[in-house]
Each structure stands twice: as C-alpha cells, then as structure tokens.
C-alpha cells in the first residue's frame, strides 16, 4: 500500500472523474485538504476525508486490489469511515470484507459544462437571508447534510419572495423569505459541490429548484472546472432536474463496518 502525498497524484488516479478529486478536498495547493489521506494498492485507490458529520472513504478501481486496500486503510484510520464508490465495486467489497454492510445507493452526478438554465431572480443570499433559510430547513428538511452554518457549507444561492396565507404562510402575513435555495458546500479545487437544494412547499411547481441549481452549478463549473452532487436513487424529480441541467449520473453505493 503506497500513500499518496500530492494532490496531482490523486488527480491522475481520478482519470477524468470527479469523485476522488472531490474527496481529496484540495484548496489550491499541492496537498490534499486538512486531515485527508490517500493511498494506492495495485489498480485501486482510496481517499479518506474526515468530516464532522460523516467521515468518508472514497474508493475506486479493481475490486480485488480494492478489497486489500480498504481492509488496510480501515485498520489505519478506524471504523468510523463510510465507504463510497461505484455500486458494483461497493457490492463486491461487501461480499469480500467481513463486517462491511451496505447502507444505500445513490447517484453521483457531475458536469463540466454550463447548465443553460434561466437563472433570473436567483442571487447569493446575505447573512440575514441565510438565517431565514436555516428556519426553512428546521421546518421542512432537517435531515439535509448541507444546512446554513455547518462547517464547509460556504454560500447559499436562492430565490427570495413572499409566502402569504394564500400559498402556505403559517401566520397569514406576507413577507419575503427564501423560496428555493442551494448551497456551495464542501467544494474542492477541481470539483465544486452542490448540496442543500430545497424549495419551500408553497413554491413548488414553478421551476425554482432548476433555477437555483443552475445558478450554483454554473458558478462552480466556472470556478472549479467541474460541479458535482449526490442524490438518492429514489428521488426521481430531482434526478430529472439535474439531467436537464446537463449532469451525467453514475450509480454509487455506500457501506460501513457493522458496529461491534
């Protein structure tokens, strides 16, 4: 097992795909992000990214070599890391490694091109509006990984408007608040990342999610050359929106060590 110390080595291993580059969390220097470590064994690569919400181990390559590599890496970094990788590879690792159990499948989606979306009315939110967006997540989307104020969630874009009694306001008053939002979250040099895409229930069906997503994706592609996100396989409306924005999808899986 060889440890990779330079970001360029990880970028070479990524072979044009974003997941290893994103996992490396580089911020413009020669080294991966704080606490990130990467390894190679034969034709397999693994990048361990510590995170306050979920430690992640992104794995890629030959399944036989990956089984050896993952076992050694988990012995070194500990059992808290959740494996992420192409679904077929994760399935094979679950079969090969005792104690490793599947969590779920999702799509890793990415693009290197502008979205072509109409983004009129979308802008980056100010600090007051971000606090209002936090209330939106508290009420309607508490399970989101990306939320205002969390470490690594850098900026929020949104559409701000009125939600009154006639369209779902809670107290009958009419006031401006975020109607749809999306975040620049955990972006890395070479791979921007979007999370926390959400539309107020009273504002759905108006194309706002497409607009805010396109706005953030376009900015990430311009800054980093690539933009990516993760979405559960059962979220068909979101997947369709992201595909219309030009994103390609790849079926991934997640697994972790069974608690002892």
C-alpha positions as CSV (number, residue, x, y, z in Angstrom):
1,X,0.0,0.0,0.0
2,X,1.5,3.3,-1.1
3,X,0.4,6.6,0.4
4,X,-0.1,9.5,-2.0
5,X,1.0,12.8,-0.6
6,X,0.5,15.1,-3.6
7,X,-2.8,16.3,-5.0
8,X,-1.6,15.8,-8.5
9,X,-1.2,12.0,-7.9
10,X,-4.8,11.8,-6.9
11,X,-6.0,13.9,-9.9
12,X,-4.1,11.5,-12.1
13,X,-5.7,8.5,-10.5
14,X,-9.2,10.1,-10.9
15,X,-8.8,9.7,-14.7
16,X,-11.2,12.5,-15.6
17,X,-13.9,11.7,-13.0
18,X,-14.7,14.0,-10.1
19,X,-15.2,11.7,-7.0
20,X,-11.5,11.2,-6.0
21,X,-10.7,14.9,-6.7
22,X,-13.7,16.0,-4.5
23,X,-12.8,13.6,-1.7
24,X,-9.3,15.0,-1.7
25,X,-10.7,18.4,-0.7
26,X,-7.7,20.3,-2.1
27,X,-7.9,24.1,-1.7
28,X,-5.5,25.2,-4.3
29,X,-2.1,24.0,-3.0
30,X,0.0,20.9,-3.7
31,X,-1.5,18.9,-0.9
32,X,-5.0,17.4,-0.1
33,X,-7.2,19.2,2.3
34,X,-6.7,19.1,6.1
35,X,-6.7,15.6,7.5
36,X,-7.2,14.0,4.1
37,X,-5.1,11.0,3.3
38,X,-4.9,8.9,0.1
39,X,-3.5,5.5,-0.9
40,X,-2.9,3.2,-3.9
41,X,-2.6,-0.6,-4.0
42,X,-2.2,-2.1,-7.4
43,X,-5.1,-0.8,-9.6
44,X,-7.2,0.6,-6.7
45,X,-7.2,4.0,-4.9
46,X,-8.8,5.2,-1.7
47,X,-9.1,8.7,-0.3
48,X,-10.1,9.2,3.4
49,X,-11.8,12.5,4.1
50,X,-12.6,13.3,7.8
51,X,-15.8,15.3,8.3
52,X,-17.7,16.4,11.3
53,X,-20.9,14.9,10.0
54,X,-19.6,11.8,8.3
55,X,-16.1,10.5,7.7
56,X,-15.9,9.3,4.1
57,X,-13.6,6.8,2.3
58,X,-14.0,7.2,-1.5
59,X,-12.7,4.1,-3.3
60,X,-12.1,3.4,-7.0
61,X,-10.6,0.7,-9.2
62,X,-10.1,-3.0,-9.4
63,X,-12.2,-4.9,-6.8
64,X,-9.5,-7.4,-5.8
65,X,-7.0,-4.7,-5.2
66,X,-9.6,-2.5,-3.5
67,X,-10.5,-5.2,-1.0
68,X,-6.9,-5.4,0.2
69,X,-6.6,-1.7,0.2
70,X,-9.8,-0.9,2.1
71,X,-9.1,-3.5,4.7
72,X,-5.7,-2.0,5.4
73,X,-6.9,1.6,5.3
74,X,-9.8,0.9,7.7
75,X,-7.3,-0.7,10.1
76,X,-5.2,2.5,9.9
77,X,-7.9,5.2,10.0
78,X,-10.5,3.5,12.2
79,X,-14.1,2.2,11.7
80,X,-15.9,5.5,11.5
81,X,-15.4,5.9,7.8
82,X,-18.3,5.2,5.4
83,X,-17.2,3.7,2.0
84,X,-18.4,5.4,-1.1
85,X,-17.8,4.2,-4.7
86,X,-19.4,2.8,-7.8
87,X,-22.2,0.5,-6.8
88,X,-20.8,-2.7,-8.4
89,X,-17.5,-2.1,-6.5
90,X,-19.2,-1.5,-3.2
91,X,-21.3,-4.6,-3.7
92,X,-18.1,-6.6,-4.3
93,X,-16.4,-5.2,-1.3
94,X,-19.4,-6.1,0.9
95,X,-19.1,-9.7,-0.3
96,X,-15.4,-9.8,0.3
97,X,-14.9,-8.0,3.6
98,X,-16.5,-9.4,6.8
99,X,-18.4,-6.9,8.8
100,X,-18.9,-4.5,5.9
101,X,-22.7,-3.8,5.4
102,X,-24.4,-1.8,2.7
103,X,-26.1,1.5,3.6
104,X,-27.9,2.7,0.4
105,X,-27.3,3.5,-3.2
106,X,-27.3,7.0,-4.7
107,X,-26.3,8.8,-7.9
108,X,-23.0,10.7,-8.1
109,X,-23.8,13.4,-10.7
110,X,-21.4,15.8,-12.3
111,X,-20.9,18.2,-15.2
112,X,-18.1,20.3,-16.7
113,X,-20.4,22.4,-18.9
114,X,-22.7,25.4,-18.2
115,X,-26.3,24.4,-17.4
116,X,-28.1,26.6,-19.8
117,X,-30.8,27.3,-17.1
118,X,-32.7,30.5,-16.9
119,X,-31.5,32.0,-13.6
120,X,-33.2,35.4,-13.5
121,X,-34.1,36.2,-9.9
122,X,-31.5,34.0,-8.3
123,X,-28.7,35.5,-6.3
124,X,-26.3,34.7,-3.4
125,X,-28.1,35.3,-0.1
126,X,-26.9,37.7,2.5
127,X,-26.4,36.7,6.2
128,X,-29.9,37.6,7.3
129,X,-31.4,35.5,4.4
130,X,-29.2,32.6,5.3
131,X,-30.6,32.6,8.8
132,X,-34.1,32.6,7.3
133,X,-33.1,29.7,5.1
134,X,-31.9,27.8,8.3
135,X,-35.5,28.1,9.5
136,X,-36.7,26.6,6.3
137,X,-34.5,23.5,6.9
138,X,-35.6,23.3,10.5
139,X,-39.2,23.2,9.4
140,X,-39.1,21.1,6.3
141,X,-35.8,19.4,5.6
142,X,-34.0,18.7,9.0
143,X,-32.1,15.6,7.6
144,X,-30.2,17.6,4.9
145,X,-26.4,17.3,5.3
146,X,-26.0,20.8,3.9
147,X,-27.6,23.4,6.1
148,X,-26.7,27.1,6.9
149,X,-24.0,27.4,9.5
150,X,-22.5,24.0,9.1
151,X,-18.7,23.6,8.6
152,X,-17.8,23.5,4.9
153,X,-21.1,25.0,3.7
154,X,-19.8,28.2,2.2
155,X,-22.5,30.1,0.4
156,X,-26.2,29.9,-0.3
157,X,-28.0,31.0,-3.5
158,X,-31.7,31.4,-3.6
159,X,-34.9,33.0,-4.8
160,X,-36.5,35.3,-2.2
161,X,-40.2,36.1,-2.3
162,X,-43.4,36.3,-0.4
163,X,-45.2,33.4,1.2
164,X,-48.6,34.5,2.4
165,X,-51.8,32.9,3.7
166,X,-53.0,32.0,0.2
167,X,-49.9,30.0,-0.6
168,X,-49.0,28.4,2.6
169,X,-47.7,31.1,5.0
170,X,-48.0,30.0,8.6
171,X,-49.4,33.2,10.2
172,X,-51.3,34.7,7.3
173,X,-48.7,37.5,6.9
174,X,-47.0,38.3,3.7
175,X,-43.2,38.7,3.9
176,X,-40.1,38.0,1.9
177,X,-38.2,34.8,2.7
178,X,-36.2,32.2,0.7
179,X,-38.5,30.2,-1.5
180,X,-35.8,28.0,-3.0
181,X,-32.1,27.5,-2.1
182,X,-29.0,25.6,-3.0
183,X,-25.5,25.7,-1.5
184,X,-21.9,25.7,-2.5
185,X,-20.9,23.1,0.1
186,X,-17.6,21.2,0.6
187,X,-16.3,22.3,-2.8
188,X,-12.7,21.4,-3.7
189,X,-10.1,22.5,-6.2
190,X,-11.1,20.7,-9.4
191,X,-14.5,19.7,-8.2
192,X,-17.2,22.1,-6.9
193,X,-20.0,20.5,-4.9
194,X,-23.7,21.5,-4.6
195,X,-25.9,20.5,-1.7
196,X,-29.0,21.5,0.2
197,X,-31.2,22.0,-2.8
198,X,-34.7,22.7,-1.4
199,X,-37.9,24.5,-2.4
200,X,-40.5,25.8,0.1
201,X,-43.6,23.5,-0.2
202,X,-45.7,26.5,-1.1
203,X,-43.5,27.5,-4.0
204,X,-43.1,24.1,-5.7
205,X,-44.0,23.6,-9.4
206,X,-42.6,26.9,-10.5
207,X,-39.2,25.7,-11.7
208,X,-37.3,27.4,-8.8
209,X,-35.2,24.3,-8.0
210,X,-34.0,24.2,-11.6
211,X,-33.1,28.0,-11.5
212,X,-31.2,27.9,-8.2
213,X,-29.4,24.7,-9.1
214,X,-28.4,26.0,-12.5
215,X,-27.1,29.2,-10.9
216,X,-24.9,27.3,-8.4
217,X,-23.7,24.7,-10.9
218,X,-22.7,27.4,-13.4
219,X,-20.7,29.2,-10.7
220,X,-19.0,26.0,-9.6
221,X,-18.1,25.0,-13.1
222,X,-16.7,28.5,-13.7
223,X,-14.6,28.4,-10.5
224,X,-13.5,24.7,-10.4
225,X,-14.0,23.3,-13.9
226,X,-16.4,20.7,-12.6
227,X,-19.5,20.6,-10.4
228,X,-21.0,17.5,-8.7
229,X,-23.7,16.4,-6.2
230,X,-25.1,13.3,-4.7
231,X,-28.8,12.3,-4.8
232,X,-30.6,9.2,-3.6
233,X,-31.7,6.9,-6.4
234,X,-35.4,7.2,-5.4
235,X,-35.5,11.0,-5.8
236,X,-36.7,10.9,-9.4
237,X,-37.9,14.5,-9.7
238,X,-34.5,15.9,-8.6
239,X,-32.6,13.5,-10.8
240,X,-34.7,14.6,-13.8
241,X,-34.0,18.2,-13.0
242,X,-30.2,17.7,-12.8
243,X,-30.2,15.7,-16.0
244,X,-32.0,18.6,-17.8
245,X,-29.2,20.8,-16.4
246,X,-26.7,18.6,-18.3
247,X,-25.4,16.4,-15.4
248,X,-24.4,12.8,-16.1
249,X,-25.3,10.2,-13.4
250,X,-23.3,7.3,-12.1
251,X,-24.8,4.7,-9.7
252,X,-22.8,4.6,-6.4
253,X,-23.1,2.7,-3.2
254,X,-22.3,3.3,0.4
255,X,-21.3,0.8,3.1
256,X,-19.9,0.9,6.6
257,X,-18.5,-1.5,9.2
258,X,-21.1,-3.1,11.4
259,X,-21.0,-1.8,15.0
260,X,-19.5,-4.4,17.4
